[in-house]
């Protein structure tokens, strides 16, 4: 790894760097998705795909079902989205400089948890926008929906982590 050579390569050929970023996002999207929510251990063991889909879908439904007035105009939403993408590029640039071999086709070392701090920018750029897929049941029973969502997620994660780390425990579940 040579940060000076990497930085010089980015300056000389920024289009290639953007290609490497998009290639990394395309090839590693599910890994980033998993490590954004939860990937236990040394990031070498996955939980079932259904859990990740349930977590993303549940959080989206709960967010979209809240009744709040959000007065962001299109310019403000685009600004939030632009700052999100700039930060995303900076995350990839930092790992490209200090963790990736010179000339690599993918950026190494990036994990989904690195996007936790900037995800609110992405969410708020679409939050309460004109499109809608609200659920009336969730809107009317938000407390129940939240408790059910958290309970199911906790049980699912607990059972799977117990099976990962305590193989003998799986006989009792």
Secondary structure by P-SEA (a helix, b strand, c coil): ccaaaaaaaaaacaaaaaaaaaaaaaacaaaaaaaaccccccccccccaaaaaaaaaaaaaaaaaccccccccaaaaaaaaaaaaaaaaaaaaaaaaccccccccccccccccccccaaaaaaaaccccccccccaaaaacaaaaaaaaaaaaaaaaaaaaaaaccccccccc
